[in-house]
Amino acid sequence: MIPSLRSPAVIIATWFGAGLSPKAPGTVGSLAALPFAWGILYVSGWPGLLLAVVAVFGVGLWASHGYTSISGDHDPGPVVIDEVAGQWLTLCVVPLEWPWFLAGFVLFRIFDIFKPWPVGWLDRHVKGAMGIMIDDIAAGLYAVIILYSARVYLETPL
């Protein structure tokens, strides 16, 4: 059962309905996170985006718990607030340039979909709202390592 968008927890958990996409809701949620990340980076740089990651992670715990309580599903596909947190974390180390955003989007999706260790382990073993959120943070950290390394190699300032 997909809960009603009348609930604030459902609105946030689905990232304003992006997670209700019938195909690839995680990818759609990640795409929907990009313009917000661009705006936050534009206004306040990477420190502001990192602060936004912490905030959306905390709000995501609440919203994910609310959604799962209503739906009865322990890891529902429409919940994409976790993708927002992981995608934003990934983008904390890129400049405000579309090729870097594209690279961050692709890398995050690869790590989120294929779930290399410990991403997959976290996905399978951590339960509840924390389980929904934490594997995407781990996937984002993998993408951060690659993107930051690429920036150092290419000598692109942060």
GUZAMAR-683333 format. One line per 5 residues: number of its first residue (from 0); for each residue z, x, y of N, C-alpha, C, O, CB. Coordinates in Angstrom, 2 decimals. Glycine has a CB too. Example, Ala and Ser with C-alpha at 12.3 -4.5 7.8 and 13.67 -1.06 7.14 Angstrom:
<pts>
0 = 7.80:13.19:-5.69:7.80:12.30:-4.50:7.80:13.20:-3.30:8.46:14.24:-3.32:9.05:11.31:-4.47 | 7.08:12.85:-2.25:7.14:13.67:-1.06:7.87:12.90:0.03:8.04:13.41:1.14:5.72:14.08:-0.60;
</pts>
This chain:
<pts>
0 = 0.00:0.84:-1.19:0.00:0.00:0.00:0.00:0.88:1.25:0.81:1.80:1.37:1.22:-0.95:0.00 | -0.89:0.60:2.16:-0.91:1.30:3.44:-0.11:0.48:4.44:-0.46:-0.67:4.73:-2.39:1.55:3.94 | 0.96:1.06:4.97:1.79:0.34:5.93:1.04:0.01:7.23:0.02:0.63:7.54:3.03:1.14:6.24 | 1.56:-0.93:7.94:0.96:-1.39:9.19:1.09:-0.32:10.28:2.08:0.40:10.36:1.61:-2.69:9.65 | 0.07:-0.25:11.12:0.11:0.67:12.25:1.04:0.17:13.36:1.09:0.77:14.44:-1.29:0.87:12.80;
5 = 1.74:-0.89:13.12:2.71:-1.37:14.11:3.97:-0.51:14.12:4.72:-0.51:15.10:3.09:-2.83:13.81 | 4.19:0.22:13.04:5.36:1.09:12.95:5.09:2.42:13.65:4.07:3.06:13.36:5.74:1.33:11.47 | 5.97:2.85:14.55:5.78:4.16:15.19:5.70:5.31:14.18:4.95:6.26:14.38:6.91:4.42:16.18 | 6.47:5.22:13.11:6.43:6.28:12.09:5.05:6.34:11.44:4.54:7.43:11.17:7.51:6.03:11.01 | 4.45:5.21:11.19:3.12:5.16:10.57:2.07:5.69:11.53:1.17:6.43:11.12:2.77:3.72:10.13;
10 = 2.16:5.31:12.79:1.21:5.80:13.79:1.25:7.32:13.85:0.20:7.98:13.86:1.51:5.20:15.17 | 2.44:7.88:13.90:2.58:9.33:14.00:2.20:10.01:12.69:1.49:11.01:12.70:4.01:9.71:14.39 | 2.66:9.48:11.57:2.37:10.08:10.26:0.87:10.15:9.99:0.39:11.10:9.37:3.06:9.30:9.15 | 0.14:9.14:10.46:-1.32:9.10:10.23:-2.08:9.73:11.41:-3.31:9.65:11.46:-1.78:7.65:10.02 | -1.37:10.33:12.33:-1.93:10.94:13.53:-2.87:9.96:14.23:-4.07:10.18:14.38:-2.68:12.25:13.20;
15 = -2.24:8.84:14.63:-2.91:7.78:15.38:-4.06:7.15:14.60:-5.06:6.72:15.17:-3.44:8.32:16.69 | -3.89:7.09:13.28:-4.87:6.45:12.42:-5.90:7.38:11.81:-6.69:6.93:10.98:-5.56:5.41:13.18 | -5.93:8.64:12.19:-6.93:9.58:11.64:-6.80:9.69:10.12:-7.80:9.84:9.42:-6.77:10.97:12.28 | -5.58:9.61:9.62:-5.35:9.72:8.18:-5.83:8.52:7.39:-5.84:8.55:6.16:-3.90:9.93:7.92 | -6.23:7.47:8.07:-6.73:6.27:7.38:-8.21:6.38:7.03:-8.80:5.44:6.49:-6.51:5.05:8.25;
20 = -8.81:7.52:7.32:-10.21:7.75:6.96:-10.38:7.58:5.45:-9.58:8.12:4.68:-10.68:9.17:7.41 | -11.39:6.84:5.02:-11.58:6.63:3.58:-12.03:7.90:2.85:-11.85:8.01:1.64:-12.60:5.54:3.36 | -12.59:8.85:3.57:-13.01:10.11:2.96:-12.32:11.27:3.67:-12.29:11.33:4.90:-14.55:10.27:3.02 | -11.78:12.19:2.87:-11.19:13.44:3.37:-10.20:13.23:4.52:-10.40:13.80:5.59:-12.28:14.37:3.82 | -9.14:12.44:4.32:-8.21:12.18:5.42:-7.54:13.46:5.95:-7.26:13.55:7.14:-7.15:11.21:4.98;
25 = -7.28:14.43:5.08:-6.68:15.69:5.54:-7.60:16.45:6.48:-7.16:17.01:7.48:-6.32:16.56:4.36 | -8.87:16.47:6.15:-9.85:17.14:7.00:-10.01:16.39:8.32:-10.08:17.01:9.38:-11.21:17.25:6.29 | -10.05:15.08:8.25:-10.15:14.28:9.47:-8.91:14.47:10.34:-9.01:14.58:11.56:-10.34:12.77:9.13 | -7.73:14.53:9.71:-6.50:14.78:10.46:-6.51:16.14:11.13:-6.07:16.28:12.27:-5.29:14.67:9.54 | -7.00:17.15:10.42:-7.10:18.49:11.00:-8.07:18.49:12.18:-7.80:19.11:13.21:-7.56:19.51:9.95;
30 = -9.20:17.82:12.03:-10.17:17.71:13.13:-9.55:16.99:14.34:-9.76:17.40:15.48:-11.44:16.96:12.67 | -8.80:15.94:14.07:-8.18:15.17:15.15:-7.10:15.98:15.86:-6.76:15.67:17.01:-7.58:13.89:14.60 | -6.57:17.00:15.21:-5.55:17.85:15.83:-6.16:18.85:16.82:-5.47:19.33:17.72:-4.77:18.60:14.75 | -7.44:19.18:16.64:-8.07:20.24:17.43:-8.08:19.99:18.94:-7.72:20.89:19.70:-9.47:20.43:16.97 | -8.49:18.81:19.42:-8.50:18.62:20.88:-7.11:18.73:21.51:-6.96:19.23:22.62:-9.10:17.26:21.22;
35 = -6.11:18.28:20.78:-4.74:18.39:21.29:-4.33:19.85:21.39:-3.73:20.27:22.37:-3.75:17.61:20.39 | -4.67:20.63:20.35:-4.35:22.06:20.36:-5.06:22.76:21.52:-4.47:23.60:22.19:-4.76:22.70:19.01 | -6.32:22.41:21.74:-7.08:22.99:22.84:-6.37:22.72:24.17:-6.20:23.62:24.99:-8.53:22.43:22.87 | -5.97:21.47:24.36:-5.29:21.09:25.60:-3.96:21.81:25.79:-3.65:22.28:26.88:-5.05:19.61:25.63 | -3.20:21.90:24.72:-1.90:22.59:24.81:-2.11:24.06:25.11:-1.42:24.62:25.95:-1.09:22.41:23.51;
40 = -3.05:24.70:24.41:-3.35:26.11:24.67:-3.84:26.32:26.10:-3.47:27.30:26.75:-4.40:26.63:23.67 | -4.66:25.42:26.57:-5.19:25.53:27.93:-4.07:25.47:28.96:-4.06:26.24:29.92:-6.21:24.42:28.19 | -3.13:24.56:28.75:-2.05:24.35:29.73:-0.94:25.39:29.60:-0.43:25.87:30.61:-1.47:22.95:29.55 | -0.57:25.74:28.36:0.63:26.57:28.22:0.49:27.76:27.28:1.48:28.42:26.97:1.75:25.73:27.73 | -0.71:28.04:26.82:-0.91:29.23:25.99:-0.28:29.08:24.61:0.21:28.02:24.24:-0.34:30.45:26.67;
45 = -0.30:30.19:23.87:0.22:30.15:22.50:1.71:29.83:22.43:2.13:29.18:21.47:-0.04:31.45:21.82 | 2.55:30.26:23.42:3.96:29.86:23.31:4.14:28.34:23.34:4.99:27.79:22.63:4.76:30.49:24.43 | 3.35:27.67:24.18:3.42:26.21:24.25:2.95:25.56:22.96:3.53:24.57:22.52:2.60:25.69:25.40 | 1.90:26.12:22.36:1.41:25.56:21.10:2.41:25.80:19.98:2.61:24.93:19.13:0.05:26.17:20.73 | 3.05:26.96:19.97:4.06:27.22:18.95:5.25:26.27:19.11:5.80:25.78:18.12:4.54:28.69:19.03;
50 = 5.64:26.01:20.33:6.71:25.03:20.58:6.27:23.65:20.12:7.08:22.89:19.58:7.08:25.00:22.08 | 5.01:23.31:20.34:4.47:22.03:19.88:4.47:21.94:18.36:4.69:20.86:17.80:3.04:21.82:20.42 | 4.23:23.06:17.68:4.29:23.09:16.20:5.70:22.73:15.74:5.88:21.91:14.85:3.88:24.49:15.66 | 6.69:23.35:16.36:8.08:23.07:16.00:8.40:21.59:16.24:9.03:20.94:15.41:9.06:23.97:16.81 | 7.96:21.08:17.38:8.22:19.67:17.71:7.52:18.73:16.74:8.13:17.78:16.25:7.76:19.36:19.15;
55 = 6.22:18.98:16.46:5.48:18.09:15.57:5.99:18.21:14.13:5.92:17.24:13.37:3.97:18.40:15.62 | 6.51:19.36:13.77:7.11:19.51:12.44:8.35:18.61:12.33:8.51:17.88:11.35:7.49:21.00:12.16 | 9.21:18.66:13.34:10.41:17.82:13.33:10.08:16.35:13.35:10.64:15.57:12.58:11.28:18.16:14.50 | 9.17:15.96:14.22:8.74:14.55:14.29:8.03:14.16:13.00:8.16:13.03:12.53:7.81:14.32:15.52 | 7.29:15.11:12.43:6.58:14.86:11.17:7.53:14.60:10.01:7.23:13.78:9.14:5.70:16.02:10.83;
60 = 8.67:15.28:10.00:9.67:15.00:8.95:10.12:13.55:9.05:10.19:12.84:8.04:10.90:15.96:9.09 | 10.44:13.12:10.26:10.88:11.74:10.47:9.77:10.75:10.11:10.01:9.78:9.39:11.31:11.53:11.93 | 8.56:10.99:10.61:7.45:10.05:10.39:7.05:10.00:8.92:6.77:8.93:8.39:6.24:10.45:11.25 | 7.01:11.15:8.26:6.66:11.19:6.83:7.68:10.43:6.00:7.33:9.69:5.08:6.55:12.64:6.33 | 8.95:10.63:6.33:10.00:9.90:5.61:9.84:8.39:5.84:9.95:7.60:4.91:11.41:10.36:6.08;
65 = 9.57:8.01:7.08:9.37:6.59:7.39:8.19:6.01:6.64:8.28:4.91:6.09:9.18:6.40:8.88 | 7.08:6.73:6.61:5.88:6.24:5.92:6.15:6.10:4.43:5.82:5.07:3.84:4.69:7.20:6.16 | 6.74:7.12:3.82:6.98:7.06:2.37:8.01:5.99:2.02:7.93:5.39:0.94:7.46:8.43:1.85 | 8.94:5.75:2.90:9.92:4.68:2.65:9.26:3.32:2.64:9.62:2.45:1.85:11.03:4.72:3.71 | 8.30:3.13:3.53:7.60:1.86:3.62:6.60:1.70:2.47:6.51:0.63:1.86:6.89:1.73:4.97;
70 = 5.85:2.77:2.18:4.76:2.68:1.19:5.22:2.84:-0.25:4.59:2.31:-1.16:3.72:3.72:1.49 | 6.31:3.57:-0.46:6.76:3.86:-1.81:6.01:5.00:-2.47:6.29:5.34:-3.62:6.63:2.63:-2.66 | 5.07:5.60:-1.77:4.27:6.72:-2.28:4.95:8.02:-1.84:5.30:8.17:-0.67:2.78:6.64:-1.76 | 5.13:8.96:-2.76:5.87:10.18:-2.43:5.05:11.21:-1.65:5.63:12.03:-0.94:6.38:10.81:-3.69 | 3.72:11.20:-1.75:2.87:12.11:-0.98:1.55:11.41:-0.66:0.51:11.74:-1.24:2.60:13.45:-1.76;
75 = 1.60:10.43:0.24:0.42:9.61:0.52:-0.67:10.36:1.29:-0.38:11.14:2.20:0.83:8.39:1.31 | -1.91:10.13:0.91:-3.05:10.75:1.56:-3.16:10.44:3.05:-3.53:11.33:3.82:-4.29:10.32:0.89 | -2.86:9.21:3.48:-2.99:8.91:4.91:-2.03:9.68:5.82:-2.25:9.75:7.03:-2.79:7.45:5.11 | -0.97:10.26:5.25:-0.05:11.05:6.07:-0.70:12.40:6.36:-0.86:13.23:5.47:1.34:11.23:5.35 | -1.07:12.60:7.63:-1.75:13.83:8.03:-1.02:14.58:9.14:-1.55:15.55:9.68:-3.16:13.51:8.48;
80 = 0.17:14.15:9.48:0.95:14.87:10.49:1.23:16.30:10.01:1.40:17.21:10.82:2.28:14.12:10.80 | 1.28:16.49:8.68:1.46:17.83:8.13:0.25:18.71:8.41:0.40:19.90:8.68:1.72:17.75:6.62 | -0.94:18.14:8.35:-2.15:18.88:8.70:-2.15:19.26:10.18:-2.60:20.35:10.55:-3.41:18.06:8.37 | -1.64:18.38:11.02:-1.56:18.68:12.45:-0.66:19.90:12.66:-1.03:20.83:13.39:-1.01:17.46:13.25 | 0.51:19.91:12.04:1.43:21.03:12.20:0.81:22.33:11.69:0.88:23.36:12.36:2.75:20.75:11.46;
85 = 0.21:22.29:10.51:-0.40:23.50:9.95:-1.60:23.97:10.74:-1.78:25.17:10.94:-0.81:23.24:8.52 | -2.41:23.03:11.21:-3.58:23.39:12.01:-3.16:24.00:13.33:-3.73:25.01:13.76:-4.47:22.16:12.25 | -2.18:23.41:13.97:-1.70:23.96:15.24:-1.10:25.34:15.05:-1.33:26.23:15.87:-0.67:23.03:15.88 | -0.34:25.53:13.97:0.23:26.86:13.70:-0.90:27.88:13.57:-0.82:28.97:14.14:1.10:26.84:12.42 | -1.92:27.53:12.83:-3.08:28.41:12.66:-3.67:28.81:14.00:-4.03:29.97:14.19:-4.14:27.72:11.80;
90 = -3.78:27.88:14.91:-4.46:28.11:16.18:-3.59:28.84:17.21:-4.07:29.16:18.30:-4.91:26.80:16.76 | -2.33:29.10:16.87:-1.45:29.84:17.80:-1.92:31.27:18.03:-1.54:31.89:19.02:-0.03:29.87:17.26 | -2.75:31.81:17.14:-3.17:33.20:17.28:-4.63:33.37:17.67:-5.18:34.47:17.57:-2.92:33.93:16.00 | -5.28:32.29:18.10:-6.69:32.40:18.48:-6.85:32.19:19.98:-6.06:31.49:20.60:-7.54:31.37:17.70 | -7.89:32.80:20.56:-8.17:32.53:21.97:-8.79:31.16:22.14:-9.22:30.53:21.17:-9.10:33.62:22.56;
95 = -8.84:30.72:23.34:-9.38:29.40:23.66:-10.91:29.49:23.69:-11.55:29.37:24.74:-8.83:28.89:25.04 | -11.48:29.70:22.52:-12.93:29.84:22.35:-13.32:29.10:21.08:-12.64:29.23:20.06:-13.37:31.35:22.28 | -14.40:28.31:21.13:-14.75:27.45:20.00:-15.02:28.21:18.70:-14.68:27.67:17.65:-15.95:26.65:20.36 | -15.62:29.43:18.69:-15.81:30.09:17.40:-14.49:30.41:16.69:-14.39:30.32:15.47:-16.61:31.38:17.59 | -13.48:30.77:17.48:-12.17:31.04:16.89:-11.52:29.74:16.39:-10.88:29.74:15.33:-11.25:31.72:17.92;
100 = -11.68:28.66:17.13:-11.16:27.36:16.69:-11.83:26.94:15.39:-11.17:26.45:14.47:-11.38:26.29:17.78 | -13.14:27.13:15.31:-13.87:26.79:14.09:-13.37:27.64:12.92:-13.15:27.11:11.82:-15.38:27.00:14.29 | -13.19:28.93:13.15:-12.68:29.81:12.09:-11.28:29.36:11.66:-10.96:29.35:10.47:-12.65:31.28:12.56 | -10.44:29.00:12.62:-9.09:28.53:12.31:-9.11:27.23:11.52:-8.33:27.05:10.59:-8.28:28.35:13.58 | -9.99:26.34:11.90:-10.12:25.07:11.19:-10.54:25.32:9.74:-9.92:24.80:8.81:-11.14:24.14:11.89;
105 = -11.58:26.12:9.54:-12.10:26.38:8.20:-11.06:27.09:7.34:-10.83:26.69:6.20:-13.38:27.23:8.27 | -10.43:28.13:7.87:-9.44:28.87:7.08:-8.25:27.98:6.70:-7.80:27.99:5.56:-8.94:30.09:7.86 | -7.75:27.21:7.67:-6.63:26.33:7.34:-7.01:25.34:6.24:-6.23:25.13:5.31:-6.16:25.57:8.59 | -8.18:24.73:6.35:-8.60:23.76:5.33:-8.74:24.42:3.96:-8.36:23.83:2.95:-9.93:23.09:5.74 | -9.28:25.64:3.92:-9.40:26.35:2.64:-8.03:26.54:2.00:-7.85:26.23:0.82:-10.09:27.72:2.84;
110 = -7.08:27.04:2.77:-5.74:27.29:2.21:-5.01:25.99:1.89:-4.23:25.94:0.94:-4.91:28.12:3.17 | -5.24:24.95:2.66:-4.60:23.66:2.40:-5.19:22.99:1.16:-4.47:22.34:0.41:-4.73:22.75:3.61 | -6.47:23.13:0.96:-7.12:22.49:-0.19:-6.86:23.26:-1.49:-6.50:22.67:-2.51:-8.64:22.37:0.05 | -7.04:24.58:-1.45:-6.93:25.37:-2.68:-5.50:25.79:-3.00:-5.21:26.15:-4.15:-7.78:26.61:-2.57 | -4.61:25.76:-2.04:-3.18:25.98:-2.23:-2.83:27.22:-3.05:-2.26:27.09:-4.14:-2.60:24.79:-2.89;
115 = -3.16:28.41:-2.56:-2.74:29.62:-3.27:-1.21:29.74:-3.24:-0.55:29.14:-2.39:-3.39:30.89:-2.65 | -0.67:30.51:-4.18:0.78:30.69:-4.21:1.24:31.29:-2.90:0.58:32.20:-2.40:1.20:31.59:-5.40 | 2.32:30.84:-2.31:3.27:29.83:-2.71:2.96:28.42:-2.19:3.78:27.52:-2.35:4.63:30.23:-2.26 | 1.80:28.22:-1.57:1.47:26.91:-1.01:1.52:25.84:-2.11:2.14:24.79:-1.93:0.07:26.93:-0.35 | 0.86:26.11:-3.23:0.84:25.16:-4.34:2.22:24.93:-4.93:2.58:23.81:-5.30:-0.10:25.63:-5.42;
120 = 3.00:26.02:-5.03:4.36:25.90:-5.56:5.18:24.98:-4.66:5.88:24.10:-5.15:5.03:27.29:-5.69 | 5.10:25.21:-3.35:5.84:24.35:-2.41:5.39:22.91:-2.54:6.22:21.99:-2.51:5.64:24.83:-0.97 | 4.09:22.69:-2.67:3.54:21.34:-2.79:4.10:20.62:-4.02:4.38:19.43:-3.98:2.02:21.40:-2.86 | 4.25:21.37:-5.12:4.72:20.75:-6.37:6.23:20.63:-6.48:6.73:19.73:-7.16:4.21:21.53:-7.54 | 6.98:21.52:-5.84:8.42:21.59:-6.10:9.32:21.10:-4.98:10.47:20.73:-5.24:8.77:22.97:-6.40;
125 = 8.85:21.08:-3.76:9.69:20.59:-2.66:9.37:19.10:-2.48:8.21:18.72:-2.30:9.43:21.40:-1.31 | 10.38:18.30:-2.54:10.20:16.84:-2.53:10.48:16.25:-1.15:11.02:16.91:-0.26:11.11:16.19:-3.57 | 10.11:15.00:-1.01:10.41:14.24:0.20:9.57:14.68:1.39:8.52:15.30:1.24:11.87:14.35:0.53 | 10.07:14.35:2.57:9.35:14.66:3.80:9.16:16.16:3.98:8.12:16.60:4.46:10.10:14.08:5.01 | 10.15:16.94:3.59:10.01:18.40:3.69:8.88:18.88:2.79:8.14:19.79:3.18:11.34:19.09:3.31;
130 = 8.74:18.31:1.63:7.66:18.68:0.73:6.29:18.35:1.31:5.34:19.10:1.12:7.83:17.99:-0.60 | 6.20:17.23:2.00:4.94:16.85:2.64:4.57:17.86:3.71:3.41:18.25:3.82:5.04:15.43:3.24 | 5.55:18.29:4.49:5.28:19.13:5.65:5.16:20.63:5.34:4.30:21.30:5.91:6.37:18.94:6.65 | 5.98:21.15:4.44:6.14:22.60:4.33:4.92:23.31:3.74:4.64:24.44:4.13:7.33:22.91:3.50 | 4.20:22.69:2.81:3.06:23.39:2.22:1.96:23.62:3.26:1.22:24.60:3.17:2.50:22.61:1.02;
135 = 1.83:22.73:4.23:0.82:22.92:5.27:1.22:24.02:6.24:0.35:24.71:6.79:0.59:21.61:6.03 | 2.50:24.20:6.45:2.97:25.33:7.26:2.65:26.64:6.53:2.21:27.60:7.14:4.51:25.22:7.55 | 2.87:26.66:5.21:2.54:27.86:4.43:1.04:28.13:4.45:0.62:29.28:4.58:3.03:27.69:2.96 | 0.22:27.09:4.33:-1.23:27.26:4.42:-1.62:27.80:5.79:-2.49:28.66:5.91:-1.96:25.93:4.14 | -0.97:27.28:6.82:-1.22:27.77:8.18:-0.84:29.23:8.34:-1.52:29.97:9.06:-0.46:26.93:9.17;
140 = 0.23:29.65:7.69:0.64:31.06:7.78:-0.40:31.98:7.16:-0.66:33.06:7.69:2.00:31.26:7.10 | -0.98:31.58:6.04:-2.06:32.37:5.46:-3.21:32.51:6.46:-3.73:33.61:6.66:-2.57:31.72:4.15 | -3.59:31.41:7.08:-4.69:31.45:8.05:-4.32:32.32:9.26:-5.17:33.04:9.79:-5.05:30.03:8.51 | -3.06:32.24:9.69:-2.58:33.06:10.81:-2.75:34.55:10.49:-3.22:35.32:11.33:-1.10:32.74:11.12 | -2.36:34.94:9.30:-2.46:36.35:8.91:-3.90:36.84:9.00:-4.17:37.92:9.53:-1.91:36.57:7.49;
145 = -4.82:36.05:8.48:-6.23:36.45:8.50:-6.78:36.47:9.93:-7.45:37.42:10.33:-7.08:35.50:7.64 | -6.50:35.43:10.68:-7.03:35.36:12.05:-6.43:36.44:12.94:-7.15:37.06:13.73:-6.75:33.98:12.65 | -5.15:36.68:12.82:-4.52:37.72:13.64:-5.07:39.09:13.26:-5.35:39.92:14.13:-2.98:37.70:13.46 | -5.24:39.32:11.96:-5.83:40.59:11.51:-7.24:40.75:12.05:-7.63:41.85:12.46:-5.84:40.65:9.97 | -8.02:39.68:12.04:-9.38:39.74:12.58:-9.35:40.06:14.07:-10.18:40.83:14.56:-10.12:38.41:12.33;
150 = -8.41:39.48:14.78:-8.31:39.75:16.22:-7.93:41.19:16.49:-8.47:41.82:17.40:-7.28:38.82:16.87 | -7.00:41.73:15.70:-6.62:43.13:15.85:-7.82:44.01:15.56:-8.10:44.95:16.31:-5.44:43.49:14.93 | -8.52:43.73:14.47:-9.69:44.51:14.09:-10.77:44.46:15.16:-11.41:45.46:15.47:-10.24:44.01:12.75 | -10.97:43.29:15.73:-12.00:43.11:16.76:-11.47:43.43:18.17:-12.21:43.35:19.16:-12.53:41.69:16.72 | -10.19:43.78:18.23:-9.53:44.11:19.50:-9.66:43.00:20.54:-9.94:43.26:21.71:-10.10:45.40:20.07;
155 = -9.46:41.77:20.09:-9.47:40.62:20.98:-8.03:40.34:21.42:-7.18:40.07:20.57:-10.11:39.37:20.28 | -7.74:40.41:22.70:-6.34:40.21:23.15:-5.83:38.81:22.85:-6.60:37.84:22.83:-6.23:40.47:24.64 | -4.52:38.71:22.61:-3.88:37.42:22.31:-3.64:36.64:23.56:-3.11:35.53:23.49:-2.58:37.63:21.59;
</pts>
